[in-house]
Amino acid sequence: MGKIAVHEFITLDGVNESPSWTFDYPFDPKMGQTIASLMPPGTAILLGRKTYEEFYPAWSTRTAEDDPGAPFFNESPKYVVSGTLESADWNNSTIVGPYSAEAIRSLKESFDGNLYVSGSGTLVRALLADGLVDELHLFVFPLTLGSGTRLFGDGGPQTKLELAGTDAYDGGVVHLAYRAG
């Protein structure tokens, strides 16, 4: 059985929407190593529609020379959760259909490796609410925005997690790794 490992960039006040604000912070190579460790061989990518639509044009033309993460994003199987997409043109992409806890559970049970999720806030909130996230990796940037979509919004279910590790990087970013509690 596979596991779902989520990676999110968030602000101190929990905003994870359109993380262009991360560009104001230096990218620490140690943080890149941590993110890469979430993508071992045999990992597939699980994406919501909006993130798929952002990642496809951004990653599909990149090569390993452009970015060492390009082969992972371009060659890995990708599962897109969407009730509106009719086709997924990015290499190795499959549309799962609209969000269904049962469909994701079935995908998880049929997969031997990790299902890696980056961004995809709406999908992640649903996965957390349904207890389908095995690991949650939060990269917390030293910034508050005061508004924007938050990973843990008002009215969401209580979610208990166990701290699995922490790291601090140049530029003030902190990595908080959690396991399902």
Beta strands, then each sheet from edge to edge (+ up, - down):
strand 1: 3-11
strand 2: 44-48
strand 3: 78-81
strand 4: 93-97
strand 5: 114-118
strand 6: 135-141
strand 7: 161-168
strand 8: 174-180
sheet 1: 4+ 3+ 2+ 5+ 1+ 6+ 8- 7+
end
